[in-house]
Amino acid sequence: MAYEIKKFPYAGTIDADGHVLEPADLWENYLEQKFKPRALRIRVGDDGYEYLEVDGRPASRVEKGALGILGAMGSDDFVPRPDRRYADGRPFGASDPRERLELLKQENLEAVLLYPTLGILWETDVKDPELALAYSRAYNRWIADFCRNSSGRLVPIAQLTLQDPEGSAVELERAVKDGCKGAWVTSFSHGRVLHGDPRHDVLFAKCCELDVPLAIHPTLTPHGTAAGIFDWPEHSRQWGEQLWLRGIVQQAFISFFSFGTFDRFPKLRMGVLESGAGWVGAMLDRLDAFTESFKFGGKRLTATEYFRRQCFISSDPDETAAPHTIDHVGADCFIWATDYPHPDHPHTWVDDLKRFANVLAPATRAKVLGANVKRIYRLNLQ
């Protein structure tokens, strides 16, 4: 079924996590000269299948031919083939800023926060902090240019790497000056350092200084499905990934509570993206009970109190449990996202989001659909 553009009925609605399909030559054009020989590229193998090249080698977790389905929201065919090419599979608004603005107009969205596609595939294969930071800088320069003449409706979000927190703090300041309104990091760590660890404090301090939020966005990881626990058969691997990848995000997020990061940085705004939101109420209940039972709380706030004070989470339009927990957890903490044009989310988001929004009280609905994003990301839309 092809993607069908529909108009969403509520004004002031903002997509908090949309994606772009970057040009294949982005890194060749935007990397500093020193790194150009190691640029991210799309190649075609002797078998005719496209593959992603990262630092001169095929990406280890990207299936051959899979690049051609990265913009296939609304498709019912996700089989990689030699004739499915990345450049040919880019839907309306995925690669052209003028088209994306027109798409917003047709769908009645006020703005969209933009994240990468190729950019969420490479860090699993890059263990060189200097190259990881260079790849991030190149993308950040490009996305700022992509969004520059959109009157603030296309919102660039900077990509950073925890492999070099000091360098990422420097890059964040540069990117914010260039127009980026926040930043994101992957959900894993090559060095096996949890996200909330004080070794990342220099980045958290910079976020507070610049008054911009930081979010965890899921990506490919260096590990297979439930690595070290189960051996999932290849034909079932994607089922396991649904829990495995979300579990990684949850562990990364919980580390901010366990390391006392929110005590050290009470002005840090920390987000969780593209991992659903229905689970967060149960997780906070468990953390509150755990810290109370074992007296880990002391004079610190409960996990729920920290969350309400400085965290946010993105809901998927097709979630059915999340709308019923939002007011209980904290209506100021929830946003929503399309994930357009990625194929792992339904193309029926307008219908799904209407059902989601209609469950909410009017004041809560206004916050979740757009007001929270404006406040968290300090958006000043005309």
Long-range contacts (C-beta under 8 A, 24 or more apart in sequence): 1-74, 1-75, 1-76, 1-347, 2-74, 2-75, 3-73, 3-74, 3-91, 3-92, 3-341, 3-347, 4-74, 4-347, 5-92, 5-103, 5-106, 5-107, 6-107, 6-350, 6-351, 7-106, 7-107, 7-108, 7-350, 8-107, 8-108, 8-109, 8-350, 8-353, 8-354, 9-108, 9-354, 10-108, 10-357, 10-365, 10-369, 11-108, 11-110, 12-110, 12-366, 12-369, 12-370, 12-371, 13-108, 13-109, 13-110, 13-369, 13-370, 14-109, 14-110, 14-111, 14-112, 14-113, 14-335, 14-369, 14-370, 14-373, 14-374, 14-379, 15-109, 15-111, 15-112, 15-113, 15-336, 15-337, 15-338, 15-340, 16-113, 16-273, 16-314, 16-335, 16-336, 16-337, 16-373, 17-113, 17-115, 17-217, 17-273, 17-274, 17-314, 17-337, 17-338, 17-339, 18-112, 18-113, 18-114, 18-115, 18-337, 18-338, 18-339, 18-340, 19-94, 19-114, 19-115, 19-116, 19-117, 19-339, 19-340, 19-341, 19-342, 20-94, 20-95, 20-100, 20-114, 20-115, 20-116, 20-117, 20-143, 20-146, 21-70, 21-71, 21-86, 21-90, 21-94, 21-95, 21-117, 21-118, 21-341, 22-95, 22-116, 22-117, 22-118, 22-119, 22-139, 22-142, 23-95, 24-86, 24-87, 24-118, 26-118, 26-138, 26-139, 26-142, 27-135, 27-138, 27-139, 29-142, 30-137, 30-138, 30-139, 30-141, 30-142, 31-134, 31-135, 31-137, 31-138, 32-134, 32-137, 32-138, 34-134, 35-131, 35-134, 35-135, 35-138, 38-131, 40-118, 40-122, 40-135, 42-67, 42-86, 47-82, 48-82, 49-80, 49-81, 49-82, 50-84, 50-85, 50-86, 52-118, 52-121, 52-122, 54-121, 54-122, 54-125, 54-126, 55-125, 55-126, 55-128, 55-131, 57-125, 59-121, 59-122, 59-124, 59-125, 60-124, 60-125, 60-222, 61-121, 61-124, 61-125, 61-220, 61-221, 61-222, 62-121, 62-220, 69-343, 70-117, 70-341, 70-342, 70-343, 71-117, 71-341, 71-342, 71-343, 72-341, 72-343, 73-339, 73-340, 73-341, 73-342, 73-343, 73-345, 73-346, 73-347, 74-347, 75-343, 78-343, 90-341, 91-341, 93-340, 93-341, 94-340, 94-341, 97-146, 97-147, 97-149, 97-150, 97-154, 100-150, 100-154, 101-150, 101-153, 101-154, 104-153, 107-350, 110-153, 110-370, 110-381, 111-152, 111-153, 111-154, 111-155, 111-373, 111-379, 111-381, 112-153, 112-154, 112-155, 112-338, 113-155, 113-157, 113-181, 113-182, 113-337, 113-373, 113-377, 114-143, 114-146, 114-147, 114-154, 114-155, 114-156, 114-157, 115-157, 115-184, 115-217, 115-273, 116-143, 116-159, 117-342, 119-159, 120-186, 120-217, 120-218, 120-219, 120-220, 121-219, 121-220, 123-161, 123-186, 123-219, 123-220, 124-188, 124-219, 124-220, 124-221, 124-222, 125-222, 126-163, 127-163, 127-190, 129-161, 129-163, 129-164, 129-167, 130-164, 130-167, 132-161, 132-163, 132-164, 133-161, 133-163, 133-164, 133-167, 133-168, 133-171, 136-160, 136-161, 136-168, 136-171, 137-171, 137-174, 140-171, 140-174, 140-175, 140-178, 140-180, 141-178, 143-180, 144-175, 144-178, 144-179, 144-180, 147-179, 148-179, 151-381, 151-382, 152-379, 152-380, 152-381, 152-382, 153-381, 155-181, 155-377, 155-379, 156-180, 156-181, 157-181, 157-182, 157-183, 157-184, 157-215, 158-182, 158-183, 158-184, 159-183, 159-184, 160-184, 160-185, 160-203, 160-214, 161-185, 161-186, 162-186, 162-189, 162-193, 162-195, 162-200, 162-203, 163-190, 163-191, 165-199, 165-200, 165-201, 165-202, 165-203, 166-202, 166-203, 168-203, 169-202, 169-203, 169-205, 169-206, 172-203, 172-206, 172-207, 172-210, 172-212, 173-206, 173-210, 176-210, 176-212, 180-212, 181-212, 181-377, 181-378, 181-379, 182-212, 182-213, 182-214, 182-215, 182-376, 182-377, 183-207, 183-212, 183-213, 183-214, 183-215, 184-214, 184-215, 184-216, 184-217, 184-273, 185-214, 185-215, 185-216, 185-217, 186-216, 186-217, 186-218, 186-219, 186-221, 187-216, 187-217, 187-218, 187-219, 187-221, 187-245, 187-248, 187-249, 187-252, 188-219, 188-221, 188-222, 188-223, 188-248, 188-252, 190-222, 194-251, 194-252, 194-255, 194-258, 194-259, 195-252, 195-253, 195-255, 195-256, 196-252, 196-255, 196-256, 196-257, 196-258, 196-259, 196-260, 196-261, 197-255, 197-259, 198-259, 198-261, 198-264, 201-261, 201-264, 201-265, 204-261, 204-264, 204-265, 204-268, 205-265, 207-265, 207-268, 207-269, 208-265, 208-267, 208-268, 211-267, 211-378, 212-269, 212-377, 212-378, 213-269, 213-270, 213-271, 213-312, 213-376, 213-377, 214-268, 214-269, 214-270, 214-271, 215-270, 215-271, 215-272, 215-273, 215-312, 216-249, 216-252, 216-253, 216-270, 216-271, 216-272, 216-273, 216-275, 217-273, 217-274, 218-245, 218-246, 218-248, 218-249, 218-273, 218-274, 218-275, 221-245, 221-248, 245-275, 246-275, 246-276, 246-279, 249-275, 250-275, 250-279, 250-283, 254-283, 254-287, 256-306, 257-287, 257-303, 257-306, 260-300, 262-301, 262-306, 262-309, 262-310, 263-300, 266-309, 266-310, 267-310, 268-310, 269-310, 269-311, 269-312, 269-376, 270-310, 270-311, 270-312, 271-311, 271-312, 271-313, 271-314, 271-335, 271-376, 272-311, 272-312, 272-313, 272-314, 273-313, 273-314, 273-337, 274-314, 274-316, 274-337, 274-339, 275-313, 275-314, 276-315, 276-316, 276-319, 276-322, 277-313, 277-314, 277-315, 277-316, 277-319, 277-322, 277-325, 277-326, 277-334, 278-315, 278-319, 278-320, 278-321, 278-322, 278-325, 280-307, 280-313, 280-325, 280-329, 281-325, 281-328, 281-329, 284-329, 304-329, 304-330, 307-333, 308-332, 308-333, 312-372, 312-376, 315-356, 315-368, 316-345, 317-346, 317-349, 317-350, 317-352, 317-353, 317-356, 318-345, 318-346, 318-348, 318-349, 318-352, 318-356, 319-356, 322-356, 323-356, 323-357, 323-359, 323-360, 324-359, 326-360, 326-364, 326-368, 327-361, 327-364, 331-363, 331-364, 331-367, 331-368, 332-367, 332-372, 332-375, 333-372, 334-367, 334-368, 334-372, 335-368, 335-372, 335-373, 335-376, 336-368, 336-369
